[in-house]
Amino acid sequence: MTPAQSTAAEPDGAPKKASSAGPRLALLVGVTQYQNFPSLGLDGPANDVILIRQTLKDRFGFQDPDIVTLSEADGQKDPARLPTRSNIEREMVALAQKVVETKEAKVVVYLSGHGSTQPDLLREPADVKADGRSEVFLPTDFAGWDEQAKRLKNTVIDFELRKWLKDIRDKGARVWAIVDCCYSGTIARGLEVPRKVDERDLRLAIPRAAFVEAERRASASPAAGSHEAARSPIDEPGLVAFYASLPTETTSEDVPPDGSTHEKQEQKKYGIFTWHLAEVLNDVTGGRELDITFTELIKRIQAKYYRLGRDHPTPLVEGLDRDHQVLWNKPGDRPRRSTMFLKMAPNGALKIDAGRLHGLIANSVLGVYSRQSAPGAGKLLGHLLVTEVRTVDSDVVPWDESRAADFQKNRYITPKKEDLRGGEPCETVFLAYGDLKLRIAAATTDEQGKPIDPKSVQAVREILGKLTERARQFITVVEPGSAQWLVRPAGQDLQLLRREGMSTGPLTIPSSDPARLSDRLTAIARAQMLLQMETGDSPADEASVRAGEAIAFDVTLLRQAGGTGEFKPVPLDSGTGPVLQVGDKVQLRFLNRGVLDVDITVLQVDQNYDILPMFPYGSGGVLNRLYSPEKIERADKALYTGRPRVTEDGVTALKDQDGVQRGVHYFVVIALKGEGDPVDFRGLAKPMGGERDIPRGPARDPRAILKALQGQGDVRAGLEPDALNDYAVRVIRWQIEKPKDRK
């Protein structure tokens, strides 16, 4: 669909019409300040509620009068709009009353702020969780322990939130709850700011006796012995909940990633989960429609995490309706696809009303079209180059052939100046990857957040200045605020640690060995580039698949428990990915759903960020072409990898909260349209590969990024949207678990 055909209205200021499918109501709660604990203040929730409000309006047709926001900013105008416990409860009850007259209402409830846990002393004995804890959301007026009430004062306990949501559901509405706080996985949130308050914080004044009693109740509960913190399931239709993290995880807020190496970026903080949720819903760069399911939406958020090298937190979706369209949209009532429009400043500078939130990256190319109200509506006027990207808008300039890369020569048109008046719709025709280099910095604080001695910091910076030329092809040294990885002094050693998003501990390297540091950083950079190729697992358009214009395949992970017996499918929709035991054997099975042949390569990225080949295997290679089903005569039309055994090599030395050692790994599946001789990408596992390791393939394969993985070519390359139909990269996250009783 070209912009001229888009259903989005031109930016004439006209109000957007609500859907005819019934009222759409929302309650948005963002808590940034805590009256009784000023030091717990956050920045992100104030921005989160604004972001979600605008997304609901732009993409789903919500109207301002139907959205209630409780935040400190709104509370300054009206105390009834402060995010207090009583105001939250009042608005929840009001929502249930508003929907009683209709069976078609759709309701969004969004909570952003600190989360915590407390001793579970209020449930009936049969309902007590295995961990003896209740998850709580902390309103602005929450206070310490109330011994008489057996709870933290003025909090929202998980079972209270669930009751309010079900009350709204029971009145006939469909409810989508979104919770962005720490420990949210059972509540119905470095340099990042964690959104949690530890239950043992002395300021909460929870007595030891309360913990002892909670543990006693948990041990007597039917859930005792469970590996997961049990929760009342959402076991009826019409209610779906999104959680920012697992029950045992923390989540956080930070400045959104912009993929750049410069320091000139907006410093507004958002919840990590909230930002990526809005980013997926506001995307303007993809070719796929947005009538996705709740489950697919969570998977796309996870895919974005993987591309950033994050392995936590783990976003979750719960509810019987999780495989329904987002907000239960019906055919013809799908979310609006965002359309970009050109804006002209008084000085003649050009901008578009889309930015990082919408998936744009500097050096992308846009087609600009005549307005729908102009003669020849939808006519291509030329192309624009994106020069600078901010959160919700970007600077653009008319295409200049003299600035074109070799692969862009004579592909784009410079528009006439008189044709650009502002208001013209735009469409992405070339999406840049951004600078794929790994951004590293010397850490300036220790693990407790205390400043590191400036001399030690300077010593690390000098070491980073001595990185090998090979490493500098993959790495750029920046300030800590823009870094993806930090290098921290630790005695005679150096520690490499993610600035955010890593559940495992730091990697340690002797400070006297800069060559080893270079090699390790290069390996991390290449692995992260590979993960950034993730295209998600949302299905291609079926019409394109049937017409032979797009590849489509299914992948299944098979497990043989203990290395004996039958290989059985392992579910891949768990937020954490499947957990495999030491001694298991695994295998991947591929089925072609389209008419095009597909060449399959599988690489493994282990917990140390090393890239290992998995399939095809053998010195002579194994045929890795997945043929169209019509070309295969045998009953089993699948393609299978080998059957490697899971070993202890992939288990981290650190232990999770449950005392079990685990290691996070990834299978990276690279699929290309099969043409000519079969193509495989095992050369990407070679740390010093050369041009001969770059496989030959279709003209529209992602060759530039593959060369970047080998330190060759431009790391600012990208793809045209139609190339997405010819290749796919899927990332399967999984864990190796070492039993407690093994030493």
Secondary structure, 3 states (H helix, E strand, C coil): CCHHHCCCCCCCCCCCCCCCCCCEEEEEEECCCCCCCHHHCCCHHHHHHHHHHHHHHHHHCCCHHHEEEECHHHHHHCHHHCCCHHHHHHHHHHHHHHHHHCCCCEEEEEEECCEEEEECCCCCHHHCCCCCEEEEECCCCCCCEECCCCEECCCEEHHHHHHHHHHHHHCCCEEEEEEECCCHHHCCCCCCEECECCCCCHHHCCCHHHHHHHHHHHHCCCCCCCCCCCCCCCCCCCEEEEECCCCCCCCEEECCCCCCCCCCCCCCCEEHHHHHHHHHHHCCCCCCCCCCEHHHHHHHHHHHHHHCCCCCCCCEEECCCCCCEHHHCCCCCCCCCCCEEEEECCCCCEEECCCHHHCCCCCCEEEEECCCCCCCCCCEEEEEEEEEECCCCEEEEECCHHHCCHHHCCCCCCCCHHHCCCCCEEEEEEEECCCCCEEEEECCECCCCCECCHHHHHHHHHHHCCCCHHHHCCEEECCHHHCCEEEEEECCEEEEEECCCCCCCCEEEECCCHHHHHHHHHHHHHHHHHHHCCCCCCCCCHHHHHCCCCCCEEEEEEEEHHHCCCCEEECCCCCCCCEEECCCEEEEEEEECCCCCEEEEEEEECCCCCEEEEECCCCCCCCCEECCHHHCCCCCCCEECCCCECCHHHCCCCECCCCCEEEEEEEEEEEEECCCCCCCCHHHHCCCCCHHHCCCCCCCCCHHHHHHHCCCCCCCCEECHHHHHCEEEEEEEEEEEECCCCC
